[in-house]
Amino acid sequence: MGRHRRVTALVVLAAPLTLSPAAAIELAFPVACEIGATCAIQHYVDRDAGPEALDYRCGHQTYDGHDGVDIRVPTLRDMTAGVAVLAAADGTVQRTRDGVSDAMFDEENAGAVADRECGNGVFVSHAGGWSTQYCHMKRGSIRVAPGDAVKAGTPLGEIGLSGMTEFPHLHFTVRDRDGTVDPFATEPAAGGAACTAAGDAATGLWSGDVAAALAYRPAYVLNAGFADAAITMEDVESGDLDGVALPPDAPALVFFGRAIGLEQGDVQAIRVIGPDGDVFAENTIDPLDRSKAQFFAFAGKRLTAAAWPAGAYRGRYSVIRDGEEIAFGEATLEMPDAH
């Protein structure tokens, strides 16, 4: 889990990260989704100039050399349903690409996306020497062409799985004349540090309402729900488990959760409360030995009687850091009476 690589540009390679002395452009959010509900930030720009990786809040929700912001949807089913990618500011479309297949990147087939790591995408220029780039869009979804004038919020296409990627998302890159800019923090941190500690001011390019919605999360729960068997990451990623209804004679009753942005030492805990108010199942995962882009856990039981007791089963998946719950996901399953 969690293999991630540098994403190259649509036409040209990204320049090294630079810090802009002024916010000369204001950005709208480039995806038609509800931040923290139907989409989330998976990766930020890597602020560290060396081999390590730090996001703008000194966390590890990035990887070495990452030059943009990854905005993901929870599952492949969400991607298939269609999530619009939007222009982040007024500008002119300079370049586009379409026709690259939507498929999970596989190291063994890396040649299939050689020189097309961005997948299907759009490059937009803006006033003052600024530009934005939109990668990994869905094949056949590109709605604009070179020369088109766009306004902030103009649909450009949809989130996809094209190019060098292993989860459905938009890779969004901002540049000025000098190179790549982190839209979350354009001003240098105090003392020239690469990042700014949580709680300290960080000057970004997002419009006021967007900036508030994009407040940094130390971790985020993407999925939580029930299944009738032990599950895999592929099961969760597919979205086929969303809102599942289990019959009274389901062979097993399992609750699962998946989170992103996990740090070394984080603990994941699962607890399910049965209809009688007692603990039905629980599972605590050992502290992580290193930071993880994503991870999942589950707990449950096999059926040993004719049917499960009817009533509400309530599951909670928690991410615990330094003894405190920093993120959680919940779901309730209403089990019907077998008679």
C-alpha positions in Angstrom: 0.0 0.0 0.0 1.0 3.6 -0.5 3.4 3.4 -3.5 3.7 6.9 -4.8 6.0 8.6 -7.4 6.9 11.9 -8.8 4.3 13.1 -11.3 5.7 14.9 -14.4 4.0 17.7 -16.3 1.8 17.4 -19.3 4.3 18.8 -21.7 7.3 20.1 -19.7 8.9 18.9 -16.5 8.1 20.9 -13.4 10.6 23.4 -12.1 11.9 23.2 -8.5 9.6 24.6 -5.8 9.8 28.3 -5.4 8.3 30.7 -2.9 6.4 33.6 -4.4 6.9 37.0 -2.6 3.2 37.9 -3.2 -0.1 36.2 -3.8 -0.6 37.6 -7.3 -3.4 35.1 -8.1 -6.4 33.9 -6.2 -7.5 30.3 -6.6 -10.9 28.7 -6.5 -11.1 25.0 -5.6 -10.4 23.0 -8.8 -12.9 20.1 -8.1 -16.7 20.1 -7.8 -16.8 18.2 -4.5 -17.3 18.9 -0.8 -14.0 19.1 0.9 -13.8 16.6 3.8 -16.9 14.8 2.7 -16.8 13.7 -0.9 -13.1 14.5 -1.6 -9.9 15.0 0.4 -6.3 16.1 0.0 -4.2 13.0 -0.3 -0.8 14.7 -0.9 0.5 18.3 -0.6 3.6 19.8 -2.3 6.9 18.5 -0.9 8.6 21.4 0.8 11.9 19.7 1.6 14.7 20.3 -0.8 16.6 17.1 0.1 15.6 13.4 0.1 13.1 13.8 2.9 9.5 14.9 2.3 7.6 17.5 4.3 4.2 19.1 3.6 3.6 22.8 4.4 2.6 21.9 8.0 5.7 19.8 8.6 3.8 16.6 8.3 4.3 13.7 5.9 1.3 14.0 3.7 3.5 14.2 0.6 6.4 12.3 -0.9 9.8 13.2 -2.2 9.7 15.6 -5.2 5.9 15.9 -5.3 5.2 19.2 -7.1 1.4 19.6 -6.7 -1.7 18.9 -4.7 -3.5 15.6 -5.0 -7.3 15.9 -4.6 -8.8 12.5 -4.4 -12.3 11.0 -4.3 -12.9 8.0 -2.0 -13.5 5.2 -4.5 -13.4 4.2 -8.2 -17.2 4.2 -8.1 -17.2 7.9 -7.3 -14.8 8.5 -10.2 -17.1 6.5 -12.6 -20.1 8.5 -11.5 -18.3 11.7 -12.6 -16.6 14.4 -10.5 -15.9 17.6 -12.5 -12.5 19.3 -12.6 -12.8 23.1 -12.7 -10.6 26.0 -13.7 -9.1 27.5 -10.6 -8.9 31.0 -12.1 -9.7 33.0 -15.2 -7.3 32.2 -18.0 -6.7 30.7 -21.4 -6.3 27.0 -22.2 -2.8 26.4 -23.7 -2.6 22.6 -24.0 -4.7 19.5 -23.5 -4.3 15.8 -23.8 -7.0 13.1 -24.0 -7.1 9.5 -25.0 -4.9 7.9 -22.2 -6.7 4.9 -20.6 -7.9 5.0 -17.0 -6.0 2.2 -15.3 -4.1 1.6 -12.1 -0.4 2.2 -12.7 1.7 -0.9 -12.7 5.5 -0.8 -12.5 5.7 -3.7 -14.9 3.8 -1.7 -17.5 5.5 1.6 -16.9 6.2 2.0 -20.6 2.5 2.4 -21.3 2.5 5.9 -19.8 6.1 6.9 -20.6 6.1 10.7 -21.4 2.4 10.7 -20.5 2.8 10.4 -16.7 0.3 13.3 -16.3 -2.3 11.2 -18.2 -5.1 13.2 -19.7 -4.8 16.9 -18.7 -5.2 20.6 -19.2 -2.7 23.4 -19.0 -4.1 26.9 -18.4 -2.2 30.2 -18.4 -3.3 33.2 -16.3 -2.5 36.9 -16.0 0.8 37.9 -14.5 2.8 34.9 -15.7 0.8 32.3 -13.6 -0.3 28.9 -14.8 -2.2 25.9 -13.5 -2.1 22.3 -14.6 -4.6 19.5 -14.2 -3.5 15.9 -14.5 -4.9 12.3 -14.4 -8.3 13.3 -15.8 -10.8 10.7 -17.1 -10.4 9.6 -20.7 -13.0 11.3 -23.0 -13.9 13.9 -20.4 -11.9 16.9 -21.6 -14.3 19.7 -22.4 -11.9 22.5 -23.5 -9.5 23.0 -26.4 -6.3 25.2 -26.8 -7.3 28.8 -27.2 -10.5 28.6 -25.1 -11.0 31.4 -22.6 -12.1 30.0 -19.2 -13.4 31.6 -16.0 -12.8 30.3 -12.5 -15.2 27.4 -12.1 -15.4 26.5 -15.8 -15.6 22.7 -16.2 -12.5 21.3 -17.8 -13.2 17.6 -17.5 -13.5 15.0 -14.8 -11.3 13.3 -12.2 -9.8 10.0 -13.6 -7.1 7.4 -13.3 -5.0 8.1 -16.3 -1.2 8.3 -16.4 1.1 7.4 -13.5 -1.4 7.1 -10.6 -2.8 4.4 -8.3 -5.9 6.1 -7.0 -8.6 8.4 -8.6 -7.6 12.0 -8.2 -6.6 15.3 -9.7 -3.0 16.3 -9.5 -3.1 20.1 -9.4 0.0 22.2 -10.0 0.5 26.0 -9.7 3.4 27.8 -11.3 4.6 31.4 -11.7 7.3 32.5 -14.1 10.0 31.1 -11.8 8.6 27.6 -11.2 6.3 25.6 -9.0 4.5 27.3 -6.1 2.8 25.7 -3.1 -0.8 27.2 -3.1 -1.0 26.5 0.6 2.1 28.5 1.7 3.8 31.0 -0.6 5.7 33.0 2.0 8.9 31.6 3.5 8.5 30.1 7.0 10.1 31.8 10.0 13.9 31.5 9.9 13.8 30.1 6.4 12.3 26.8 7.5 10.8 24.6 4.8 7.5 24.3 6.6 5.3 26.0 9.2 4.1 24.4 12.4 0.4 23.9 12.8 -1.2 26.9 14.4 1.3 29.4 12.9 0.2 31.6 10.0 0.7 30.3 6.5 0.0 32.5 3.4 -1.6 30.7 0.5 -3.3 31.5 -2.8 -6.7 30.1 -2.1 -9.7 32.4 -1.9 -11.0 33.0 1.7 -13.8 30.6 1.8 -11.8 27.8 0.1 -8.8 28.4 2.5 -11.1 27.9 5.5 -12.5 24.7 4.1 -9.0 23.4 3.4 -7.8 23.8 6.9 -5.0 21.2 7.5 -6.2 17.8 8.8 -3.6 15.6 10.5 -5.3 12.5 9.1 -8.6 11.8 7.3 -10.9 8.8 7.2 -12.0 8.1 3.6 -14.2 5.1 4.1 -16.1 3.3 6.9 -18.7 0.6 6.5 -19.8 -3.0 6.8 -19.1 -6.2 4.7 -20.0 -9.9 4.9 -16.4 -11.1 4.7 -12.7 -10.2 5.3 -11.9 -7.5 2.8 -8.9 -6.2 0.8 -7.8 -2.7 0.0 -9.0 -3.4 -3.6 -12.5 -4.0 -2.2 -12.5 -0.7 -0.4 -11.0 1.2 -3.3 -13.7 -0.1 -5.7 -16.6 1.4 -3.8 -18.6 -1.8 -4.1 -18.9 -1.9 -0.3 -20.5 1.5 0.0 -23.9 1.3 1.7 -24.0 -2.5 1.6 -27.1 -4.1 3.3 -26.4 -7.5 4.8 -29.1 -10.2 5.2 -29.7 -11.9 8.6 -27.8 -15.0 7.4 -24.7 -13.2 6.1 -21.7 -15.5 6.5 -19.9 -12.8 8.5 -20.4 -9.3 9.9 -17.3 -7.1 9.4 -16.8 -3.4 10.0 -13.9 -1.6 8.2 -12.3 1.8 8.0 -9.6 3.4 5.8 -7.6 6.5 6.5 -5.0 8.7 4.7 -2.2 10.8 6.1 -1.1 8.4 8.8 2.2 9.0 10.7 4.7 6.7 12.3 3.3 5.6 15.7 -0.4 6.1 14.8 -2.8 3.5 16.2 -5.9 2.3 14.4 -8.8 1.0 16.5 -12.0 -0.6 15.5 -15.0 -1.1 17.8 -18.5 -2.5 16.9 -21.4 -2.2 19.4 -24.1 -4.8 18.9 -27.9 -4.4 19.2 -27.7 -5.4 22.9 -25.3 -2.5 23.7 -22.3 -4.8 24.3 -19.0 -4.8 22.3 -19.7 -7.1 19.3 -16.1 -7.0 17.9 -13.0 -4.9 18.2 -9.5 -4.7 16.9 -6.5 -2.5 17.7 -3.7 -2.4 15.2 -0.1 -2.1 16.4 1.5 1.4 16.1 2.7 2.0 12.5 6.4 1.5 12.0 6.5 4.4 9.4 4.3 7.0 7.8 1.6 5.6 5.5 -0.2 7.4 2.7 -3.2 5.1 3.4 -4.1 2.1 5.5 -7.2 0.2 6.5 -8.3 -2.1 9.3 -11.4 -4.2 10.1 -13.0 -6.3 12.8 -15.9 -8.8 12.8 -17.2 -12.3 13.4 -18.3 -15.3 11.4 -21.9 -16.4 11.7 -22.2 -19.4 14.1 -26.0 -19.4 14.5 -28.9 -19.5 12.1 -29.0 -15.7 11.9 -27.6 -12.5 13.3 -29.6 -10.8 16.1 -31.8 -8.1 14.6 -31.1 -4.4 15.4 -28.5 -1.8 15.0 -24.8 -2.6 14.7 -22.7 0.6 15.2 -19.1 0.7 14.1 -16.4 3.3 14.8 -12.9 3.4 13.2 -10.5 5.7 15.0 -7.0 7.0 14.2 -5.1 7.7 17.5 -2.0 9.8 17.6 -0.1 10.5 20.9 -3.0 9.0 22.8 -5.7 11.3 21.2 -8.3 10.4 18.5 -7.4 12.7 15.6 -9.8 11.2 13.0 -12.7 8.8 12.9 -15.3 7.2 10.7 -18.6 5.7 11.7 -21.4 3.6 10.1 -24.5 1.9 11.3 -25.9 -1.4 9.9 -29.6 -2.1 10.6 -30.0 -5.9 10.6 -33.5 -7.0 9.8 -35.3 -9.8 11.7 -34.8 -13.2 10.2 -38.5 -14.1 10.5 
